[in-house]
Amino acid sequence: MTGNSPVLEVAFIAVKPGAESDFEIAFAEARKLPEAIAGFRGLELRRGVEEPSRYVLLAWWDSVENHTTDFRESPQFGKWRELLGPYFDGLPQVSHASAPL
Amino acid sequence: MTGNSPVLEVAFIAVKPGAESDFEIAFAEARKLPEAIAGFRGLELRRGVEEPSRYVLLAWWDSVENHTTDFRESPQFGKWRELLGPYFDGLPQVSHASAPL
């Protein structure tokens, strides 16, 4: 269950206005990439209500390093950024949180 | 399953440094309050890794209005704020997102 996962990544991804559909199409391909990474438990992407050009990505990991090292230093991350980066309106705002209280 | 819930609330709650334990104790009581509200599907609270005085609250609702109207205008919200408000370091940053893509 991702809901009990030790580490939650919360990323707000601002997408260039008008590029939302292209971003979503690219994301449908990109979302499979982290599956190859140790400690990856799952992810979901949702579109913002108040700011429809801003998406929230939740991803669940066994440890922060599974995300910040194992994923970000992998070839999969290069492909992820290649697919999604062109639609980013600035860098995503990313933070992590510990297991649920 | 909260993971497929139509609406996700993401709230970042900055807590006064040093008040984290008291906040967590108060939260253990407060977390039951939304259960009485229509359209409430569940919540979880996690402590920030990069900023340990900042917590992230995820809550799942059937609609945005279940949160912004049904909960915020309820007596339960008065109690929620009474329990938790003293520990807030500024107002929580709250946004909503649609069903997962």
N, CA and C atoms of all chains as a GROMACS GRO file, in nm:
protein
  606
    1MET      N    1   0.084  -0.121   0.000
    1MET     CA    2   0.000   0.000   0.000
    1MET      C    3   0.087   0.125   0.000
    2THR      N    4   0.079   0.200  -0.106
    2THR     CA    5   0.153   0.326  -0.113
    2THR      C    6   0.120   0.418   0.004
    3GLY      N    7  -0.003   0.410   0.053
    3GLY     CA    8  -0.045   0.498   0.162
    3GLY      C    9   0.037   0.483   0.289
    4ASN      N   10   0.099   0.367   0.307
    4ASN     CA   11   0.182   0.348   0.426
    4ASN      C   12   0.331   0.356   0.395
    5SER      N   13   0.361   0.398   0.275
    5SER     CA   14   0.500   0.399   0.232
    5SER      C   15   0.583   0.492   0.319
    6PRO      N   16   0.709   0.451   0.348
    6PRO     CA   17   0.794   0.530   0.438
    6PRO      C   18   0.815   0.674   0.393
    7VAL      N   19   0.827   0.695   0.262
    7VAL     CA   20   0.857   0.830   0.214
    7VAL      C   21   0.761   0.870   0.103
    8LEU      N   22   0.705   0.988   0.119
    8LEU     CA   23   0.620   1.048   0.015
    8LEU      C   24   0.695   1.163  -0.049
    9GLU      N   25   0.700   1.162  -0.180
    9GLU     CA   26   0.750   1.278  -0.256
    9GLU      C   27   0.629   1.358  -0.303
   10VAL      N   28   0.631   1.487  -0.279
   10VAL     CA   29   0.526   1.576  -0.330
   10VAL      C   30   0.594   1.675  -0.424
   11ALA      N   31   0.555   1.672  -0.550
   11ALA     CA   32   0.616   1.762  -0.649
   11ALA      C   33   0.505   1.842  -0.718
   12PHE      N   34   0.521   1.973  -0.716
   12PHE     CA   35   0.431   2.059  -0.793
   12PHE      C   36   0.501   2.093  -0.924
   13ILE      N   37   0.435   2.059  -1.032
   13ILE     CA   38   0.492   2.078  -1.165
   13ILE      C   39   0.410   2.183  -1.239
   14ALA      N   40   0.469   2.300  -1.257
   14ALA     CA   41   0.401   2.404  -1.336
   14ALA      C   42   0.432   2.378  -1.482
   15VAL      N   43   0.327   2.374  -1.562
   15VAL     CA   44   0.340   2.343  -1.705
   15VAL      C   45   0.309   2.470  -1.783
   16LYS      N   46   0.384   2.490  -1.892
   16LYS     CA   47   0.361   2.609  -1.974
   16LYS      C   48   0.215   2.613  -2.018
   17PRO      N   49   0.149   2.725  -1.996
   17PRO     CA   50   0.008   2.734  -2.034
   17PRO      C   51  -0.010   2.701  -2.183
   18GLY      N   52  -0.105   2.617  -2.211
   18GLY     CA   53  -0.129   2.571  -2.348
   18GLY      C   54  -0.063   2.439  -2.379
   19ALA      N   55   0.034   2.399  -2.295
   19ALA     CA   56   0.107   2.274  -2.320
   19ALA      C   57   0.054   2.158  -2.235
   20GLU      N   58  -0.060   2.178  -2.167
   20GLU     CA   59  -0.108   2.077  -2.073
   20GLU      C   60  -0.134   1.942  -2.142
   21SER      N   61  -0.200   1.944  -2.258
   21SER     CA   62  -0.232   1.817  -2.325
   21SER      C   63  -0.106   1.743  -2.369
   22ASP      N   64  -0.010   1.818  -2.423
   22ASP     CA   65   0.116   1.755  -2.465
   22ASP      C   66   0.191   1.699  -2.344
   23PHE      N   67   0.189   1.774  -2.234
   23PHE     CA   68   0.253   1.725  -2.112
   23PHE      C   69   0.188   1.595  -2.066
   24GLU      N   70   0.057   1.590  -2.069
   24GLU     CA   71  -0.013   1.469  -2.022
   24GLU      C   72   0.017   1.348  -2.111
   25ILE      N   73   0.029   1.372  -2.240
   25ILE     CA   74   0.064   1.263  -2.332
   25ILE      C   75   0.206   1.214  -2.302
   26ALA      N   76   0.298   1.308  -2.282
   26ALA     CA   77   0.437   1.270  -2.250
   26ALA      C   78   0.442   1.198  -2.116
   27PHE      N   79   0.360   1.243  -2.022
   27PHE     CA   80   0.362   1.180  -1.890
   27PHE      C   81   0.315   1.035  -1.895
   28ALA      N   82   0.222   1.008  -1.985
   28ALA     CA   83   0.172   0.870  -1.997
   28ALA      C   84   0.286   0.775  -2.034
   29GLU      N   85   0.385   0.826  -2.106
   29GLU     CA   86   0.503   0.743  -2.137
   29GLU      C   87   0.603   0.747  -2.020
   30ALA      N   88   0.626   0.867  -1.967
   30ALA     CA   89   0.729   0.885  -1.863
   30ALA      C   90   0.698   0.810  -1.734
   31ARG      N   91   0.571   0.794  -1.703
   31ARG     CA   92   0.534   0.739  -1.572
   31ARG      C   93   0.585   0.598  -1.549
   32LYS      N   94   0.617   0.528  -1.658
   32LYS     CA   95   0.668   0.390  -1.642
   32LYS      C   96   0.815   0.388  -1.601
   33LEU      N   97   0.887   0.498  -1.626
   33LEU     CA   98   1.033   0.498  -1.607
   33LEU      C   99   1.078   0.468  -1.464
   34PRO      N  100   1.014   0.526  -1.361
   34PRO     CA  101   1.064   0.496  -1.226
   34PRO      C  102   1.041   0.352  -1.182
   35GLU      N  103   0.959   0.278  -1.255
   35GLU     CA  104   0.931   0.140  -1.213
   35GLU      C  105   1.056   0.053  -1.208
   36ALA      N  106   1.159   0.094  -1.281
   36ALA     CA  107   1.284   0.017  -1.282
   36ALA      C  108   1.374   0.048  -1.162
   37ILE      N  109   1.334   0.145  -1.080
   37ILE     CA  110   1.424   0.195  -0.975
   37ILE      C  111   1.397   0.126  -0.841
   38ALA      N  112   1.504   0.092  -0.770
   38ALA     CA  113   1.491   0.030  -0.638
   38ALA      C  114   1.412   0.122  -0.546
   39GLY      N  115   1.322   0.062  -0.468
   39GLY     CA  116   1.250   0.138  -0.366
   39GLY      C  117   1.134   0.220  -0.417
   40PHE      N  118   1.106   0.214  -0.545
   40PHE     CA  119   0.990   0.286  -0.599
   40PHE      C  120   0.864   0.206  -0.571
   41ARG      N  121   0.764   0.275  -0.515
   41ARG     CA  122   0.640   0.205  -0.480
   41ARG      C  123   0.518   0.246  -0.562
   42GLY      N  124   0.529   0.359  -0.632
   42GLY     CA  125   0.414   0.400  -0.712
   42GLY      C  126   0.409   0.551  -0.724
   43LEU      N  127   0.324   0.599  -0.814
   43LEU     CA  128   0.307   0.744  -0.828
   43LEU      C  129   0.168   0.773  -0.878
   44GLU      N  130   0.126   0.898  -0.860
   44GLU     CA  131   0.006   0.944  -0.926
   44GLU      C  132   0.023   1.092  -0.961
   45LEU      N  133  -0.040   1.130  -1.070
   45LEU     CA  134  -0.037   1.269  -1.116
   45LEU      C  135  -0.180   1.320  -1.118
   46ARG      N  136  -0.197   1.439  -1.063
   46ARG     CA  137  -0.330   1.503  -1.064
   46ARG      C  138  -0.314   1.648  -1.107
   47ARG      N  139  -0.415   1.697  -1.175
   47ARG     CA  140  -0.413   1.836  -1.223
   47ARG      C  141  -0.470   1.928  -1.117
   48GLY      N  142  -0.409   2.045  -1.101
   48GLY     CA  143  -0.455   2.141  -1.000
   48GLY      C  144  -0.593   2.195  -1.030
   49VAL      N  145  -0.669   2.221  -0.925
   49VAL     CA  146  -0.802   2.281  -0.939
   49VAL      C  147  -0.787   2.433  -0.946
   50GLU      N  148  -0.720   2.492  -0.849
   50GLU     CA  149  -0.707   2.638  -0.844
   50GLU      C  150  -0.616   2.690  -0.957
   51GLU      N  151  -0.515   2.611  -0.992
   51GLU     CA  152  -0.422   2.648  -1.099
   51GLU      C  153  -0.411   2.530  -1.194
   52PRO      N  154  -0.493   2.528  -1.298
   52PRO     CA  155  -0.499   2.409  -1.386
   52PRO      C  156  -0.372   2.386  -1.467
   53SER      N  157  -0.280   2.481  -1.468
   53SER     CA  158  -0.151   2.456  -1.535
   53SER      C  159  -0.049   2.398  -1.437
   54ARG      N  160  -0.089   2.379  -1.312
   54ARG     CA  161   0.001   2.322  -1.213
   54ARG      C  162  -0.050   2.184  -1.173
   55TYR      N  163   0.036   2.087  -1.185
   55TYR     CA  164   0.003   1.949  -1.152
   55TYR      C  165   0.070   1.912  -1.020
   56VAL      N  166   0.010   1.818  -0.950
   56VAL     CA  167   0.078   1.763  -0.832
   56VAL      C  168   0.110   1.616  -0.858
   57LEU      N  169   0.235   1.584  -0.840
   57LEU     CA  170   0.282   1.446  -0.853
   57LEU      C  171   0.309   1.394  -0.712
   58LEU      N  172   0.245   1.285  -0.678
   58LEU     CA  173   0.279   1.214  -0.555
   58LEU      C  174   0.355   1.088  -0.596
   59ALA      N  175   0.467   1.062  -0.530
   59ALA     CA  176   0.538   0.937  -0.554
   59ALA      C  177   0.581   0.880  -0.420
   60TRP      N  178   0.576   0.749  -0.412
   60TRP     CA  179   0.607   0.679  -0.287
   60TRP      C  180   0.734   0.598  -0.305
   61TRP      N  181   0.822   0.612  -0.205
   61TRP     CA  182   0.954   0.549  -0.209
   61TRP      C  183   0.984   0.486  -0.075
   62ASP      N  184   1.078   0.391  -0.077
   62ASP     CA  185   1.123   0.333   0.050
   62ASP      C  186   1.213   0.428   0.127
   63SER      N  187   1.289   0.510   0.057
   63SER     CA  188   1.378   0.607   0.123
   63SER      C  189   1.390   0.730   0.034
   64VAL      N  190   1.432   0.841   0.094
   64VAL     CA  191   1.454   0.963   0.016
   64VAL      C  192   1.561   0.938  -0.091
   65GLU      N  193   1.665   0.863  -0.055
   65GLU     CA  194   1.775   0.838  -0.148
   65GLU      C  195   1.731   0.756  -0.269
   66ASN      N  196   1.630   0.671  -0.252
   66ASN     CA  197   1.579   0.599  -0.368
   66ASN      C  198   1.534   0.698  -0.476
   67HIS      N  199   1.481   0.811  -0.432
   67HIS     CA  200   1.440   0.914  -0.527
   67HIS      C  201   1.557   1.002  -0.569
   68THR      N  202   1.627   1.060  -0.469
   68THR     CA  203   1.724   1.166  -0.499
   68THR      C  204   1.854   1.111  -0.558
   69THR      N  205   1.886   0.988  -0.528
   69THR     CA  206   2.009   0.929  -0.582
   69THR      C  207   1.977   0.822  -0.685
   70ASP      N  208   1.907   0.717  -0.642
   70ASP     CA  209   1.885   0.603  -0.732
   70ASP      C  210   1.808   0.642  -0.857
   71PHE      N  211   1.708   0.729  -0.842
   71PHE     CA  212   1.634   0.770  -0.962
   71PHE      C  213   1.705   0.883  -1.036
   72ARG      N  214   1.740   0.988  -0.961
   72ARG     CA  215   1.793   1.107  -1.030
   72ARG      C  216   1.927   1.083  -1.098
   73GLU      N  217   2.000   0.982  -1.054
   73GLU     CA  218   2.128   0.953  -1.118
   73GLU      C  219   2.118   0.838  -1.218
   74SER      N  220   1.998   0.796  -1.248
   74SER     CA  221   1.977   0.683  -1.340
   74SER      C  222   1.956   0.732  -1.483
   75PRO      N  223   1.978   0.642  -1.578
   75PRO     CA  224   1.944   0.676  -1.718
   75PRO      C  225   1.794   0.704  -1.734
   76GLN      N  226   1.713   0.638  -1.650
   76GLN     CA  227   1.569   0.662  -1.658
   76GLN      C  228   1.534   0.808  -1.631
   77PHE      N  229   1.610   0.872  -1.541
   77PHE     CA  230   1.581   1.012  -1.510
   77PHE      C  231   1.615   1.101  -1.630
   78GLY      N  232   1.721   1.067  -1.702
   78GLY     CA  233   1.754   1.143  -1.822
   78GLY      C  234   1.639   1.139  -1.922
   79LYS      N  235   1.582   1.020  -1.937
   79LYS     CA  236   1.469   1.004  -2.030
   79LYS      C  237   1.346   1.079  -1.979
   80TRP      N  238   1.325   1.072  -1.847
   80TRP     CA  239   1.213   1.142  -1.782
   80TRP      C  240   1.220   1.292  -1.813
   81ARG      N  241   1.337   1.350  -1.790
   81ARG     CA  242   1.353   1.493  -1.814
   81ARG      C  243   1.344   1.527  -1.963
   82GLU      N  244   1.392   1.434  -2.046
   82GLU     CA  245   1.384   1.456  -2.191
   82GLU      C  246   1.237   1.461  -2.236
   83LEU      N  247   1.157   1.373  -2.179
   83LEU     CA  248   1.015   1.367  -2.216
   83LEU      C  249   0.936   1.485  -2.160
   84LEU      N  250   0.960   1.518  -2.033
   84LEU     CA  251   0.873   1.613  -1.963
   84LEU      C  252   0.928   1.755  -1.958
   85GLY      N  253   1.062   1.766  -1.954
   85GLY     CA  254   1.125   1.896  -1.934
   85GLY      C  255   1.078   2.006  -2.029
   86PRO      N  256   1.054   1.973  -2.157
   86PRO     CA  257   1.014   2.078  -2.250
   86PRO      C  258   0.883   2.148  -2.211
   87TYR      N  259   0.804   2.082  -2.126
   87TYR     CA  260   0.674   2.141  -2.089
   87TYR      C  261   0.678   2.212  -1.954
   88PHE      N  262   0.788   2.201  -1.882
   88PHE     CA  263   0.797   2.263  -1.750
   88PHE      C  264   0.801   2.415  -1.762
   89ASP      N  265   0.728   2.481  -1.676
   89ASP     CA  266   0.734   2.626  -1.665
   89ASP      C  267   0.812   2.656  -1.536
   90GLY      N  268   0.943   2.646  -1.545
   90GLY     CA  269   1.028   2.653  -1.425
   90GLY      C  270   1.048   2.514  -1.368
   91LEU      N  271   1.138   2.504  -1.274
   91LEU     CA  272   1.167   2.373  -1.214
   91LEU      C  273   1.055   2.331  -1.119
   92PRO      N  274   1.021   2.202  -1.117
   92PRO     CA  275   0.922   2.154  -1.018
   92PRO      C  276   0.968   2.184  -0.875
   93GLN      N  277   0.872   2.207  -0.790
   93GLN     CA  278   0.898   2.227  -0.646
   93GLN      C  279   0.880   2.092  -0.579
   94VAL      N  280   0.987   2.038  -0.526
   94VAL     CA  281   0.984   1.901  -0.474
   94VAL      C  282   1.017   1.898  -0.326
   95SER      N  283   0.940   1.823  -0.249
   95SER     CA  284   0.977   1.798  -0.109
   95SER      C  285   0.938   1.656  -0.073
   96HIS      N  286   0.991   1.612   0.039
   96HIS     CA  287   0.966   1.476   0.086
   96HIS      C  288   0.909   1.480   0.227
   97ALA      N  289   0.834   1.376   0.259
   97ALA     CA  290   0.779   1.367   0.394
   97ALA      C  291   0.792   1.223   0.442
   98SER      N  292   0.800   1.208   0.573
   98SER     CA  293   0.821   1.078   0.636
   98SER      C  294   0.692   0.996   0.638
   99ALA      N  295   0.702   0.877   0.694
   99ALA     CA  296   0.587   0.787   0.703
   99ALA      C  297   0.471   0.854   0.776
  100PRO      N  298   0.347   0.814   0.743
  100PRO     CA  299   0.230   0.877   0.806
  100PRO      C  300   0.233   0.862   0.958
  101LEU      N  301   0.188   0.966   1.026
  101LEU     CA  302   0.175   0.962   1.172
  101LEU      C  303   0.048   0.887   1.208
  102MET      N  304  -1.107   0.336  -0.207
  102MET     CA  305  -0.964   0.367  -0.212
  102MET      C  306  -0.942   0.517  -0.225
  103THR      N  307  -0.877   0.573  -0.126
  103THR     CA  308  -0.847   0.716  -0.130
  103THR      C  309  -0.764   0.751  -0.254
  104GLY      N  310  -0.680   0.659  -0.297
  104GLY     CA  311  -0.593   0.687  -0.411
  104GLY      C  312  -0.667   0.720  -0.539
  105ASN      N  313  -0.792   0.675  -0.551
  105ASN     CA  314  -0.869   0.708  -0.670
  105ASN      C  315  -0.973   0.816  -0.644
  106SER      N  316  -0.964   0.877  -0.528
  106SER     CA  317  -1.064   0.975  -0.489
  106SER      C  318  -1.065   1.093  -0.586
  107PRO      N  319  -1.185   1.144  -0.616
  107PRO     CA  320  -1.196   1.251  -0.715
  107PRO      C  321  -1.113   1.374  -0.681
  108VAL      N  322  -1.104   1.410  -0.554
  108VAL     CA  323  -1.034   1.533  -0.516
  108VAL      C  324  -0.934   1.505  -0.406
  109LEU      N  325  -0.812   1.553  -0.430
  109LEU     CA  326  -0.706   1.548  -0.330
  109LEU      C  327  -0.682   1.688  -0.276
  110GLU      N  328  -0.681   1.701  -0.146
  110GLU     CA  329  -0.639   1.825  -0.080
  110GLU      C  330  -0.494   1.806  -0.037
  111VAL      N  331  -0.409   1.902  -0.071
  111VAL     CA  332  -0.270   1.901  -0.025
  111VAL      C  333  -0.250   2.026   0.060
  112ALA      N  334  -0.220   2.007   0.187
  112ALA     CA  335  -0.201   2.122   0.276
  112ALA      C  336  -0.064   2.112   0.342
  113PHE      N  337   0.013   2.219   0.330
  113PHE     CA  338   0.140   2.228   0.401
  113PHE      C  339   0.116   2.310   0.528
  114ILE      N  340   0.145   2.248   0.641
  114ILE     CA  341   0.119   2.311   0.770
  114ILE      C  342   0.253   2.338   0.837
  115ALA      N  343   0.290   2.465   0.844
  115ALA     CA  344   0.412   2.503   0.916
  115ALA      C  345   0.376   2.516   1.064
  116VAL      N  346   0.453   2.448   1.147
  116VAL     CA  347   0.427   2.446   1.292
  116VAL      C  348   0.539   2.524   1.361
  117LYS      N  349   0.500   2.599   1.464
  117LYS     CA  350   0.600   2.677   1.537
  117LYS      C  351   0.712   2.586   1.586
  118PRO      N  352   0.835   2.620   1.556
  118PRO     CA  353   0.947   2.535   1.598
  118PRO      C  354   0.942   2.511   1.749
  119GLY      N  355   0.958   2.386   1.787
  119GLY     CA  356   0.948   2.347   1.928
  119GLY      C  357   0.810   2.298   1.967
  120ALA      N  358   0.709   2.327   1.883
  120ALA     CA  359   0.572   2.287   1.916
  120ALA      C  360   0.530   2.160   1.842
  121GLU      N  361   0.626   2.092   1.777
  121GLU     CA  362   0.590   1.977   1.694
  121GLU      C  363   0.521   1.866   1.773
  122SER      N  364   0.573   1.833   1.891
  122SER     CA  365   0.512   1.723   1.968
  122SER      C  366   0.371   1.759   2.012
  123ASP      N  367   0.353   1.882   2.059
  123ASP     CA  368   0.218   1.924   2.101
  123ASP      C  369   0.122   1.924   1.983
  124PHE      N  370   0.171   1.968   1.868
  124PHE     CA  371   0.088   1.966   1.748
  124PHE      C  372   0.047   1.823   1.714
  125GLU      N  373   0.140   1.731   1.723
  125GLU     CA  374   0.108   1.592   1.687
  125GLU      C  375   0.008   1.531   1.784
  126ILE      N  376   0.019   1.566   1.911
  126ILE     CA  377  -0.078   1.517   2.010
  126ILE      C  378  -0.217   1.574   1.980
  127ALA      N  379  -0.222   1.704   1.951
  127ALA     CA  380  -0.351   1.767   1.918
  127ALA      C  381  -0.408   1.707   1.789
  128PHE      N  382  -0.319   1.676   1.694
  128PHE     CA  383  -0.366   1.621   1.567
  128PHE      C  384  -0.430   1.484   1.586
  129ALA      N  385  -0.377   1.407   1.680
  129ALA     CA  386  -0.433   1.273   1.705
  129ALA      C  387  -0.580   1.283   1.745
  130GLU      N  388  -0.617   1.394   1.810
  130GLU     CA  389  -0.758   1.416   1.843
  130GLU      C  390  -0.832   1.477   1.723
  131ALA      N  391  -0.771   1.575   1.661
  131ALA     CA  392  -0.839   1.650   1.553
  131ALA      C  393  -0.870   1.562   1.432
  132ARG      N  394  -0.789   1.463   1.406
  132ARG     CA  395  -0.802   1.388   1.281
  132ARG      C  396  -0.936   1.316   1.267
  133LYS      N  397  -1.003   1.296   1.380
  133LYS     CA  398  -1.134   1.229   1.374
  133LYS      C  399  -1.245   1.324   1.328
  134LEU      N  400  -1.223   1.454   1.341
  134LEU     CA  401  -1.331   1.551   1.318
  134LEU      C  402  -1.389   1.548   1.176
  135PRO      N  403  -1.307   1.540   1.072
  135PRO     CA  404  -1.366   1.541   0.938
  135PRO      C  405  -1.449   1.416   0.906
  136GLU      N  406  -1.436   1.312   0.987
  136GLU     CA  407  -1.509   1.188   0.957
  136GLU      C  408  -1.660   1.208   0.956
  137ALA      N  409  -1.707   1.314   1.022
  137ALA     CA  410  -1.851   1.341   1.026
  137ALA      C  411  -1.900   1.415   0.901
  138ILE      N  412  -1.809   1.453   0.812
  138ILE     CA  413  -1.844   1.542   0.701
  138ILE      C  414  -1.874   1.463   0.574
  139ALA      N  415  -1.979   1.505   0.503
  139ALA     CA  416  -2.016   1.441   0.375
  139ALA      C  417  -1.899   1.446   0.279
  140GLY      N  418  -1.874   1.336   0.211
  140GLY     CA  419  -1.774   1.335   0.104
  140GLY      C  420  -1.631   1.321   0.152
  141PHE      N  421  -1.610   1.308   0.282
  141PHE     CA  422  -1.475   1.288   0.333
  141PHE      C  423  -1.436   1.142   0.315
  142ARG      N  424  -1.316   1.119   0.258
  142ARG     CA  425  -1.273   0.982   0.230
  142ARG      C  426  -1.154   0.936   0.313
  143GLY      N  427  -1.085   1.031   0.375
  143GLY     CA  428  -0.968   0.991   0.454
  143GLY      C  429  -0.863   1.099   0.453
  144LEU      N  430  -0.765   1.085   0.541
  144LEU     CA  431  -0.655   1.181   0.546
  144LEU      C  432  -0.530   1.113   0.597
  145GLU      N  433  -0.418   1.174   0.571
  145GLU     CA  434  -0.294   1.132   0.635
  145GLU      C  435  -0.206   1.253   0.658
  146LEU      N  436  -0.130   1.248   0.767
  146LEU     CA  437  -0.037   1.355   0.801
  146LEU      C  438   0.102   1.297   0.803
  147ARG      N  439   0.195   1.368   0.740
  147ARG     CA  440   0.335   1.326   0.738
  147ARG      C  441   0.423   1.446   0.770
  148ARG      N  442   0.533   1.421   0.836
  148ARG     CA  443   0.626   1.527   0.873
  148ARG      C  444   0.727   1.548   0.761
  149GLY      N  445   0.761   1.673   0.736
  149GLY     CA  446   0.856   1.706   0.630
  149GLY      C  447   0.995   1.654   0.659
  150VAL      N  448   1.066   1.615   0.555
  150VAL     CA  449   1.204   1.571   0.568
  150VAL      C  450   1.297   1.692   0.563
  151GLU      N  451   1.283   1.774   0.458
  151GLU     CA  452   1.373   1.889   0.442
  151GLU      C  453   1.344   1.996   0.548
  152GLU      N  454   1.217   2.011   0.584
  152GLU     CA  455   1.177   2.109   0.686
  152GLU      C  456   1.093   2.036   0.789
  153PRO      N  457   1.156   1.988   0.895
  153PRO     CA  458   1.082   1.904   0.991
  153PRO      C  459   0.975   1.978   1.071
  154SER      N  460   0.971   2.110   1.062
  154SER     CA  461   0.861   2.183   1.126
  154SER      C  462   0.743   2.201   1.031
  155ARG      N  463   0.756   2.151   0.911
  155ARG     CA  464   0.648   2.162   0.813
  155ARG      C  465   0.592   2.023   0.785
  156TYR      N  466   0.462   2.011   0.802
  156TYR     CA  467   0.393   1.884   0.780
  156TYR      C  468   0.314   1.892   0.651
  157VAL      N  469   0.292   1.778   0.591
  157VAL     CA  470   0.201   1.774   0.476
  157VAL      C  471   0.081   1.689   0.512
  158LEU      N  472  -0.034   1.749   0.493
  158LEU     CA  473  -0.161   1.680   0.516
  158LEU      C  474  -0.221   1.650   0.380
  159LEU      N  475  -0.249   1.524   0.354
  159LEU     CA  476  -0.327   1.486   0.236
  159LEU      C  477  -0.466   1.448   0.284
  160ALA      N  478  -0.567   1.499   0.217
  160ALA     CA  479  -0.704   1.458   0.250
  160ALA      C  480  -0.777   1.432   0.119
  161TRP      N  481  -0.862   1.334   0.121
  161TRP     CA  482  -0.935   1.293   0.002
  161TRP      C  483  -1.084   1.320   0.022
  162TRP      N  484  -1.143   1.382  -0.081
  162TRP     CA  485  -1.282   1.426  -0.077
  162TRP      C  486  -1.352   1.388  -0.207
  163ASP      N  487  -1.485   1.382  -0.199
  163ASP     CA  488  -1.560   1.359  -0.322
  163ASP      C  489  -1.565   1.484  -0.410
  164SER      N  490  -1.564   1.602  -0.347
  164SER     CA  491  -1.566   1.727  -0.423
  164SER      C  492  -1.488   1.832  -0.346
  165VAL      N  493  -1.446   1.937  -0.415
  165VAL     CA  494  -1.378   2.048  -0.348
  165VAL      C  495  -1.471   2.110  -0.243
  166GLU      N  496  -1.599   2.122  -0.276
  166GLU     CA  497  -1.695   2.186  -0.185
  166GLU      C  498  -1.713   2.106  -0.057
  167ASN      N  499  -1.697   1.973  -0.064
  167ASN     CA  500  -1.704   1.894   0.060
  167ASN      C  501  -1.601   1.945   0.160
  168HIS      N  502  -1.486   1.990   0.109
  168HIS     CA  503  -1.384   2.046   0.196
  168HIS      C  504  -1.410   2.193   0.229
  169THR      N  505  -1.424   2.274   0.121
  169THR     CA  506  -1.424   2.420   0.141
  169THR      C  507  -1.555   2.472   0.200
  170THR      N  508  -1.664   2.400   0.179
  170THR     CA  509  -1.792   2.445   0.233
  170THR      C  510  -1.837   2.352   0.346
  171ASP      N  511  -1.856   2.225   0.313
  171ASP     CA  512  -1.916   2.134   0.412
  171ASP      C  513  -1.829   2.121   0.536
  172PHE      N  514  -1.698   2.116   0.518
  172PHE     CA  515  -1.612   2.105   0.637
  172PHE      C  516  -1.584   2.242   0.699
  173ARG      N  517  -1.541   2.337   0.616
  173ARG     CA  518  -1.497   2.465   0.673
  173ARG      C  519  -1.610   2.544   0.738
  174GLU      N  520  -1.736   2.516   0.699
  174GLU     CA  521  -1.848   2.587   0.762
  174GLU      C  522  -1.914   2.503   0.871
  175SER      N  523  -1.852   2.393   0.908
  175SER     CA  524  -1.911   2.303   1.009
  175SER      C  525  -1.858   2.336   1.149
  176PRO      N  526  -1.933   2.293   1.250
  176PRO     CA  527  -1.882   2.305   1.388
  176PRO      C  528  -1.751   2.227   1.405
  177GLN      N  529  -1.736   2.118   1.330
  177GLN     CA  530  -1.614   2.037   1.341
  177GLN      C  531  -1.491   2.119   1.302
  178PHE      N  532  -1.507   2.210   1.206
  178PHE     CA  533  -1.392   2.291   1.166
  178PHE      C  534  -1.353   2.390   1.276
  179GLY      N  535  -1.454   2.441   1.348
  179GLY     CA  536  -1.424   2.528   1.462
  179GLY      C  537  -1.337   2.455   1.564
  180LYS      N  538  -1.374   2.332   1.590
  180LYS     CA  539  -1.299   2.252   1.686
  180LYS      C  540  -1.159   2.220   1.633
  181TRP      N  541  -1.153   2.188   1.504
  181TRP     CA  542  -1.024   2.160   1.436
  181TRP      C  543  -0.928   2.277   1.454
  182ARG      N  544  -0.976   2.396   1.425
  182ARG     CA  545  -0.891   2.514   1.436
  182ARG      C  546  -0.856   2.544   1.582
  183GLU      N  547  -0.951   2.515   1.670
  183GLU     CA  548  -0.926   2.538   1.814
  183GLU      C  549  -0.812   2.446   1.863
  184LEU      N  550  -0.815   2.322   1.815
  184LEU     CA  551  -0.713   2.226   1.858
  184LEU      C  552  -0.576   2.254   1.795
  185LEU      N  553  -0.577   2.285   1.664
  185LEU     CA  554  -0.451   2.290   1.590
  185LEU      C  555  -0.396   2.431   1.571
  186GLY      N  556  -0.487   2.528   1.562
  186GLY     CA  557  -0.449   2.666   1.530
  186GLY      C  558  -0.336   2.721   1.618
  187PRO      N  559  -0.335   2.692   1.749
  187PRO     CA  560  -0.231   2.749   1.835
  187PRO      C  561  -0.089   2.709   1.793
  188TYR      N  562  -0.077   2.600   1.717
  188TYR     CA  563   0.057   2.553   1.679
  188TYR      C  564   0.099   2.597   1.540
  189PHE      N  565   0.005   2.658   1.465
  189PHE     CA  566   0.037   2.699   1.328
  189PHE      C  567   0.138   2.814   1.328
  190ASP      N  568   0.234   2.807   1.239
  190ASP     CA  569   0.328   2.916   1.216
  190ASP      C  570   0.285   2.981   1.083
  191GLY      N  571   0.183   3.062   1.088
  191GLY     CA  572   0.120   3.115   0.966
  191GLY      C  573   0.010   3.022   0.919
  192LEU      N  574  -0.067   3.068   0.823
  192LEU     CA  575  -0.178   2.986   0.773
  192LEU      C  576  -0.126   2.872   0.686
  193PRO      N  577  -0.188   2.755   0.695
  193PRO     CA  578  -0.150   2.646   0.604
  193PRO      C  579  -0.170   2.687   0.458
  194GLN      N  580  -0.085   2.632   0.373
  194GLN     CA  581  -0.096   2.653   0.228
  194GLN      C  582  -0.175   2.537   0.171
  195VAL      N  583  -0.292   2.565   0.121
  195VAL     CA  584  -0.384   2.458   0.080
  195VAL      C  585  -0.415   2.467  -0.069
  196SER      N  586  -0.411   2.354  -0.137
  196SER     CA  587  -0.460   2.350  -0.275
  196SER      C  588  -0.528   2.216  -0.300
  197HIS      N  589  -0.600   2.211  -0.409
  197HIS     CA  590  -0.676   2.090  -0.444
  197HIS      C  591  -0.634   2.044  -0.584
  198ALA      N  592  -0.649   1.915  -0.605
  198ALA     CA  593  -0.619   1.860  -0.737
  198ALA      C  594  -0.727   1.758  -0.773
  199SER      N  595  -0.747   1.744  -0.904
  199SER     CA  596  -0.852   1.657  -0.956
  199SER      C  597  -0.812   1.510  -0.948
  200ALA      N  598  -0.900   1.425  -0.993
  200ALA     CA  599  -0.878   1.280  -0.992
  200ALA      C  600  -0.748   1.246  -1.066
  201PRO      N  601  -0.685   1.135  -1.027
  201PRO     CA  602  -0.559   1.098  -1.091
  201PRO      C  603  -0.574   1.077  -1.242
  202LEU      N  604  -0.471   1.118  -1.315
  202LEU     CA  605  -0.470   1.095  -1.460
  202LEU      C  606  -0.430   0.951  -1.488
   0.00000   0.00000   0.00000
